[in-house]
Amino acid sequence: MIYITRRETFNAAHRLYRKEWSDEENLKVFGACSNPKWHGHNYTLYVTVKGAVDEQTGFLVNLKKLSEIINDKIISKIDHKNINLEVDFMKDKLASTENLAIAIWDELYPEVKNLGALLHEVKVFETEKNYVSYYG
């Protein structure tokens, strides 16, 4: 079993809040991240896949193809967007980094399988200090 990781980046805005809560309750739970005027991050996404090396190509997967999938399914839909309002795979989800990692996994899993590999990890860095790893 071998693992390979592709790194991509995107910028996006979001707000952590629950519609059924008052602004005061949201502020108490989510702090400055519940700002009604939104806030943004420069995210870094790591997608790790696993499987066997193809004897003919020497690759687990073609990284150019993996990058195209990530860009088509994720980056093109989220980069310079508002996660709460504009990102279809986050519709009706609280826009936490945890939920974002799960949603990205769900978008990529079948596509990676079609490449002949398995999705191993989705890691989303929200800041240099905070990141989420999801293993499905």
C-alpha positions as CSV (number, residue, x, y, z in Angstrom):
1,M,0.0,0.0,0.0
2,I,1.3,3.4,-1.0
3,Y,0.0,6.9,-0.2
4,I,0.2,10.0,-2.3
5,T,-1.0,13.5,-1.4
6,R,-2.1,16.5,-3.6
7,R,-2.1,20.0,-2.1
8,E,-4.5,22.7,-3.4
9,T,-5.4,26.1,-2.0
10,F,-8.5,28.3,-2.0
11,N,-9.9,31.4,-0.4
12,A,-13.4,31.6,0.9
13,A,-15.7,33.4,3.3
14,H,-18.0,31.9,5.9
15,R,-19.9,32.6,9.0
16,L,-20.4,30.1,11.9
17,Y,-24.0,30.5,13.1
18,R,-27.3,28.8,13.7
19,K,-30.3,30.6,12.2
20,E,-32.5,29.6,15.1
21,W,-30.2,31.3,17.6
22,S,-29.9,35.0,18.4
23,D,-26.8,36.9,17.4
24,E,-25.9,36.9,21.1
25,E,-26.1,33.1,21.4
26,N,-24.1,32.7,18.2
27,L,-21.5,35.1,19.5
28,K,-21.3,33.2,22.8
29,V,-20.7,29.9,21.1
30,F,-18.8,30.8,17.9
31,G,-17.1,34.1,18.9
32,A,-15.8,36.4,16.2
33,C,-16.5,33.6,13.7
34,S,-20.2,34.4,13.9
35,N,-19.7,37.9,12.6
36,P,-22.9,38.8,10.6
37,K,-20.7,40.5,8.0
38,W,-18.7,37.2,7.4
39,H,-15.0,36.6,7.6
40,G,-12.6,34.7,5.3
41,H,-9.6,32.3,5.3
42,N,-6.8,31.3,3.0
43,Y,-7.5,27.5,3.1
44,T,-5.0,24.7,2.2
45,L,-6.5,21.4,1.2
46,Y,-4.5,18.1,1.3
47,V,-6.1,15.1,-0.4
48,T,-4.3,11.8,0.3
49,V,-5.1,8.6,-1.7
50,K,-3.9,5.1,-1.3
51,G,-3.5,1.9,-3.2
52,A,-1.1,-0.1,-5.2
53,V,1.4,1.2,-7.7
54,D,0.5,0.4,-11.3
55,E,3.4,-1.7,-12.8
56,Q,3.1,-0.1,-16.2
57,T,3.0,3.5,-15.2
58,G,4.8,3.4,-11.9
59,F,2.0,5.6,-10.5
60,L,-0.6,5.1,-7.8
61,V,-2.7,7.6,-9.7
62,N,-1.9,10.2,-12.3
63,L,-1.5,13.4,-10.2
64,K,-2.6,15.6,-13.0
65,K,-5.9,13.8,-13.2
66,L,-6.3,13.9,-9.4
67,S,-5.6,17.6,-9.5
68,E,-8.3,18.0,-12.2
69,I,-10.8,16.2,-10.1
70,I,-10.1,18.3,-7.0
71,N,-10.3,21.5,-9.0
72,D,-13.5,20.4,-10.8
73,K,-15.3,19.1,-7.8
74,I,-14.1,21.4,-5.1
75,I,-11.8,24.4,-5.9
76,S,-13.9,25.7,-8.8
77,K,-17.0,25.7,-6.6
78,I,-15.5,27.2,-3.4
79,D,-12.6,29.5,-4.4
80,H,-13.4,33.2,-3.7
81,K,-17.0,32.2,-2.7
82,N,-19.1,32.4,0.4
83,I,-19.3,28.9,1.8
84,N,-22.7,29.5,3.5
85,L,-24.4,31.0,0.4
86,E,-22.7,29.8,-2.8
87,V,-21.2,26.3,-2.3
88,D,-23.6,23.6,-3.4
89,F,-22.0,20.8,-1.4
90,M,-22.2,22.8,1.8
91,K,-25.9,23.7,1.4
92,D,-27.8,23.5,4.7
93,K,-24.6,22.6,6.6
94,L,-23.0,24.7,9.3
95,A,-19.9,26.0,7.6
96,S,-17.3,24.7,10.1
97,T,-14.0,23.3,8.9
98,E,-15.1,19.9,10.3
99,N,-18.2,19.9,8.1
100,L,-16.2,21.2,5.2
101,A,-13.7,18.3,5.4
102,I,-16.6,15.8,5.5
103,A,-18.3,17.4,2.5
104,I,-15.1,17.5,0.5
105,W,-14.6,13.8,1.2
106,D,-18.2,13.0,0.0
107,E,-17.5,14.9,-3.2
108,L,-14.2,13.3,-3.9
109,Y,-14.7,9.7,-2.8
110,P,-16.4,8.3,-5.9
111,E,-14.1,10.2,-8.3
112,V,-11.0,8.8,-6.6
113,K,-12.4,5.3,-6.7
114,N,-12.9,5.8,-10.4
115,L,-9.1,6.4,-10.7
116,G,-8.5,3.0,-9.2
117,A,-7.4,4.3,-5.8
118,L,-9.0,4.8,-2.4
119,L,-9.4,8.1,-0.6
120,H,-7.4,8.0,2.6
121,E,-7.5,11.5,4.1
122,V,-8.9,14.9,3.5
123,K,-7.0,17.5,5.5
124,V,-8.2,21.2,5.5
125,F,-6.1,23.9,7.0
126,E,-8.3,26.9,8.0
127,T,-5.3,28.8,9.4
128,E,-1.7,27.9,10.1
129,K,-2.7,26.9,13.6
130,N,-6.0,25.0,12.9
131,Y,-6.7,22.1,10.7
132,V,-9.1,19.1,10.4
133,S,-8.3,15.6,9.2
134,Y,-11.1,13.4,8.0
135,Y,-10.7,9.7,7.2
136,G,-14.2,8.8,6.0
